[in-house]
Amino acid sequence: MVNRSKVSFNVIKSLFDDTWDVGVITAEQLKAAAYHPIKQTRVNQPANFTNSTHYRGLTNTIILIKKGEQWDYSHYDEAVDILKKSGLHNWFELYTNYKMAAILAGLAVRAKNSLVYSYKFGFDCHISAIGFNDEIVDLPTSRRVNGKMWKRCNGCNDCYNACPVKAIHNQEEPIG
């Protein structure tokens, strides 16, 4: 058995201001997220956990959702800079199915159009993940994971009707 150091989730969460939402997933949840397909990979990402069975002894992974409209990976770089300045060790960037990781962390839910809706920021968000070799303790006691689609848009089919390629198939019941 490996003797691991411990780091408090509350300490990690306190490093990030209100433009972030912070959650955590277990090694088993990371494995579940990694086995969900993704459309592309980030070529400069050093630890790619997509469809990988090599998890290097992770115990927990923090999931970070950043509010914003930038369409690059600057939110990832910002998260890494925050962690580097914090003095925390034994963490590394990882690449996985971020949408599924955010859902498993209880930070988001899948909408009818298969996008992920962040409870804190709506659709205007960017997701990243940081793996920890140390054990994360003081985990949140409540999570919003329910495994169901986003319910806020029941009674409306605007996105379904407006989709030019009819890519939205997650309708529970036809409306109207």
Secondary structure, 3 states (H helix, E strand, C coil): CCCCCEEEHHHHHHCCCCCEEEEEEEHHHHHHHHCCCCCCCCCCCCCECCCCCCCCCCCEEEEEEEECCCCCCHHHHHHHHHHHHHCCCCEEEEECCHHHHHHHCCCEEECCCCCEEECCCECCEEEEEEEECCEEECCCCCCCCCCCCCCCCCCCCHHHHHCCCCCCCCCCCCCC
